[in-house]
Amino acid sequence: MTRMQVVYSDDGLLHNPLNEITGGELQAYVESPKRLVSIKNFIDKQPEFQVVDPNDYSLGPILDVHRKDYIEFLQTIYHDWVTEGFPADACRVETFAHPSVVGKIDPEIVKKNAYLKATGRLGYYTCDLSVCFVKDTWRATYASAQIAISAAHRLTLAIENDGDRAIYALCRPPGHHSSHEMAAGYCFVNNAAVVTRFLQNYTLEDMNKAQKPYGFDLEAIRNRDFSVGTATDKKKILIVDIDYHHGNGTQDIFYDDPSVFYTSLHGSPDYPYFTGSAEETGRGEGVGFNLNVPLDPKTTTDEIYLDKLQGVLNNTNVVQFNADIVVVSMGLDTWHEDPIAGMKELKDIDTYKKMGSLIKTCQGSKNRPVLFVQEGGYTIEKLGDLAGSVLQGYLCT
């Protein structure tokens, strides 16, 4: 039997805000720990999956993607918020550093002003009202990134030893809306981007040297020496984003990078509203290495979605890119019943098995190692079936 390792930690359950503001209404926080519980319960019952613990690779791989001051913000904002006397259960933004407000001011002055108060830092480093911090948000975020990095290391070991060439990072919070210096859309650290750079920057020897047993200690993490990659032969990475929402953060991080080909199928018009058009093809040396396929959420059927996914994976530019490794941002919020997203005519769960199968067989991704990274999906009672279907569709093809 072909098996797939699943990297997981209970620390992903610790980020648990009470509520959010969506569509002008205060409601229970949609990006709930129950998402992980649903998927993990399914995984535990299937013999083809082997759940393994993560290791710890320090902040080094995270800082290869995200600005240091932003990561320090993630580590300290909740403490600063509570210290300033704000409610302990609701650390969230109330104002944003919009370009029309700060665009003509020296950026260093803007940053200095923002740092005078916790609410200012929240407006400086966050993008929308879905971003909320609680006591253990940073712990869950750090674990999420280390899970993804651990999966990348295990995949590299498998490649070297002719082992199984696919692995699943069951991580939470998700990441694809987070950019170099911005939290957005439930996302704090961009896990898909972090593992992409990790696979490019670290040799297997670097990875082996960097790994330590996972155990969260805030001060130890901040004071530990950062691991560093020494790879000189940069692997080409294809990112396939099948989350319902456009991965604006991932696109932004790699928009001018010809070593990473970012593709996204997503509902439009919808969040994040300002990105995701077909006209966005990259910048500078990255022109031609960004492919967006916006889909009408009202009319996209199972057949249309699969046809579009097959078109992306067999796209001439994707095939000619000739990726070394495929990273799948595996959102499950395309399901028609999703409470905040959903392609309304995507109703056949077998479609998700076919998604996995297409990733296995299409020309742009065929015969490549694949790292599945968990992103969105909010139909709690269905998430295990949906995630399992994608992975089983891949394994059984």
N, C-alpha and C positions, 0 to 999 in steps of 0.2 A: 504493500500500500504506500502510495506517495503521501508524505506527511508535510505539514507546514508548521514551523515554529511561530508562536504568538508571544511577543514580549509584552508584559503587563505588570503593573504595580497598583496596589490598593490606594497609593497616595493620590492617584488621579481622581478619587472620590471626594477629596477634601475641599475642593473649590465648590462651595455650595451657597451662593447668594439666595436671598429669599425671593426677590422679585426683580422685575425690569419694567421699563416703559417701552411698549411696542404698539405701533398704530395709535398712539395717543392715549393708551390705556395702561394702567398699572396691573401687571399680571405676574403669576408665578414664573420664576426664572426658567426659561425653556431649555437652556443648555445644562440640563440636570445631571447629577451623578447617576441617576437611574439609567441614563444612556449606556454607561459602561456596564452596569449590572445586567442589562438586557443582553448585550453582546457576549459578555463573559459567561453568562448562564448557558447560552447556546454553544459557545466554544467548548465548555467543559463536558458537554454531552456527546461530542463528536470525536471518534477515535483518530481521525486524520489530523487533529490539531494537538500540538504539544506546547503548553504554556510554560514560559521560562521567565526568570526575573531579570530586570535590567542591571547593568553596571553603571558606574559613574565616570564620566570623562572630563569633568571640570567644566568651567565656564568657557574654556577655550573655543570649542566648536560653535557655541552660541554667539560668541563675540566675533567670529568670522563672518557673521551675518548682521548682527544687531549692534548699534552704537553702545558704547560702554555706559554713557550717561543714561540712556534709556533703560538698560538692564539694572543699573543702580536704582532708578526710579521704581521699577517693578519690585525690587527687593525691599524698598523702604516706605512706599507710599502709604500702605495701610497703617503702619506704626505712626507715621507723621500725621496722618488724618486723625487718628484717635488721640494722639498727644495734643493736638490743637483743639480738642473738645468736641469733635463731630461725632455723630452716632456710629456706634461700633458695627452695626449691621448694614450700613449703606454708604460705602465709600465709592462715590461715583461723581462724574463730571457735572458741572452746571454751566460752564461757558467754554468756548473754543477759541483757539488762536487763529481765527479766519484771516485769510490774506488781506481782505479789505480793512481789517483792523490793524494788522501789524506789518503789512507788506512793505511800507515805506520806512520802517524803523530798522536800524542795525540789528541783525539777528542776535548778536550777543547781548544787546540791551533787552530785547524781548525775552530771552532766556533768563537774564538776571531778574527781570520783573516777575516772571512766572515762578521763580524759585522762592519768592518772598512768602508764599502761602501754599499749603497743600492743594487747595482748589485751583490755584494757578498752574501747578505742575500737572494736575489731572487734565486741564484744558490744553496744555502744551503737548502732552504725550498720548492723548486718546482722541478718538475720532467720532464716537457716537455713544448713545445711551445704553447700548447693550453691554458695555464694559463696566464691570462692577468688581470691586476688590473686597474680600473678606480676610479673616485672619490667616488662612492657609492657602490663599490664592497663589502666592509665589512658590510655596512648596509643591503644589499640584502642577504648576507650570514648569518648574524645574524637572520634576519627575517625568512629565510628558515629553520634554526634550530628550532626557536621558534614555527613555524607552525607545524613541525613534533612533537615536544615535547607536544604542545597543543593537537594534535591529540591523542597522547599516553595517556594523562590525561583524555580526553573525553572518550576514549575507556575503560579505567579503571573504570570510573564512570558508564559507561553502563554495564560493567561486574557486578559491585556491585549491580546495580539496575535492572538487568534483561532486559536491553534495547537492542538496535540494536548492534550487535557484529562485526560491520565492519565500518571503517572510512578511509577517504582519505586525506592525507596531500599533497595538491597541492602546492609544494614548488619548488623554483629555487633560486640559482644554485643547480644542483644535487650534489650527495655526494659520490657515492660508490667507486670512485678511490682515494679518500683522505684517507691517513693513519694517524697514531698518530701524525706525524710531517712533513707531505708532502702534498702539493697541486698538483693535476694532473688531466688530462682529464676533464677539465672544473669544477673540484670539489675542494672545499675549506674545508668545514666541512662535515664529513660523517654523514648525517642525519639518515640513517638506523642504524648505530652503536650507535649514541647518544640516539635514542629512545629505542634501545635494552637495553643499560645500565640503562636508566631512568626507564624502566619497571622493571628491576631487582633490582635497588638500592633504589627506592622510594616507600614507602607505599602510599596509597590513602591520608592519613593524611598529609604526607610529601608534596605530590603534591598540595593539597589544601592550605597548608601553604606557599608554594613557589610561587604560581601564583600571578602575579601582572598585571594590565592593560598593554597592549603592547603599547609602544611608544619609538621610537629610540632617544636616547641621548647618544652620544659616551662617554662623561665623566661620566655620571651617570652609564652606563653599567660597565665601568672599575672600578668605585669606590664602587659600590654596593656590599654588602656582598653576597658571593656565597651561593646558596641554597645547602643543604646536604641531602642525603637520608639515612634512618636508617633501611631499610629492612634487615632482617636476613635470610629470606627464599627466596633464589634466584630463580626466575621463569626460566623455560627452554624456550628458544626462538628459533624458527625455522625461518631462513632467506631464502626466496626463491627469487633469483635474476634472473629476466627474461629480463634484459637489454641485448642488443646484445653483449655488451662488458663485459669481465670478470671483476668482482668487486674486483680488486686486493687489494684495501684499506680495504674493509670489511673483506676479507679473512685474511689479515695480522693482523688486530686488534684482531680477535678471533681464530687465528690458533692453539693456545695451550689451548683453553678454552672449556671444555666439557659441559658447561652449555648453549652453543650456537652452533647450528648446521647450518653451512653455506652451501647452495647449489646454484649452478650457471649453467645455460644453456647459451652458448655464442658461437659466431662465432670464428673459429680458422682455420688457423692462422690469427691473426689480433691484433690490439691494445688491451691490453698493451704489447703484444708480449712475455714477459718473464714469465708470469704466466697463470694459467688456465688449466693445463694439468690434466688428470685423476689421475696421480701419486701423486698429491698434496692432501693428506688425513688428514693433521693435524700434530701436533708436541707435544711430551710429553703427558700430560694428554688429549690433544685435538686430538690425533690420532683416526681416525674413525668418526670425527665430521665435516669433510669437504668433500663435494662431488661436483666435477666438471664434467660437460658433455660438452666437446667441440664438436661443430657441424660445418660441412663443409658449408660455406655460399653459395657455388655454387650449391649444390645439396639438401639442406634441404628444403623439401616441407612442406606444411601445415600439412599433415598427419604425416610426420616424426617428426616434432616439437611437435605436440600434444602427440604423442606416447612417446617421450622422457620426456616431462613434466610429463605425467602420471606415467612413470617409476620412476622418481625422487620422486614424492609425495607418491608413493606406495612402495618405496624402503624399504626393511626390516629394515635397520638401522634407517631410518627416522621414520618409524612407531614405532619402539621400543624406540626411543628417547622420544616419547610421549610428544610433546611440549605443553606448557601451552598457548602460544600466537604465532601467525605467523606474521612476518613482510615481506611484499612483496616489494622488490626493483623493481618498475614497470617502466622499460624502454620500450619504444615503437619504438625503432630503428631497430627492427627485420623486419619491413615492407620492402617489396622488393624495394620500390622507395626511401628509405632513402638515402640522399646525401653523407653520410660518412660511412654508415654501410649497413645493410639489408641482410636478407636471400633471395637470388634472386628468389627462387621458393615459397616464402611465400607470397601469393597474395590474399588470401580470407579473407576479414575483419571479417567474421564469426568465423574465427580461434581465434580471440581475445575474443569473447564471450565464446568460449569453454575453453580458458585459465582460465577465471574467474570461469567458472563452475567447472573445475577440482580442482581449489583451494578450492572450497566449498565442493566437494564430495570425494576427494581422502583420503585414510586412514591416511596419515601423517598430513593432515591439516583439516580434517573433524571435525566439531563441535568446532573448536577453534576460538577465537576472531582473527580478521585479521586487520592489519594496513597496508594500501597501501601507499607507499612513492614514490613520483614521482622522476624518474631518467632521462634517456636520451630519445631521439626521436626527429628527426629533419625534418620530412616531414610536414612542418608547416600546410599546408592546410588539412592534414589528422589527425593531432594529436587529435583533439577533438573527432572525430569518433573512433579513436583507443582506447583512454583512456576510453571513455564512453562505448565502447563495452566490455572491460575487467570488468569494474565495474557493468554494467548491466547484464553481463553473470553471475557474482557472485550473484547479488541481485535476479535474476529471476530463480535461480536454487532451 
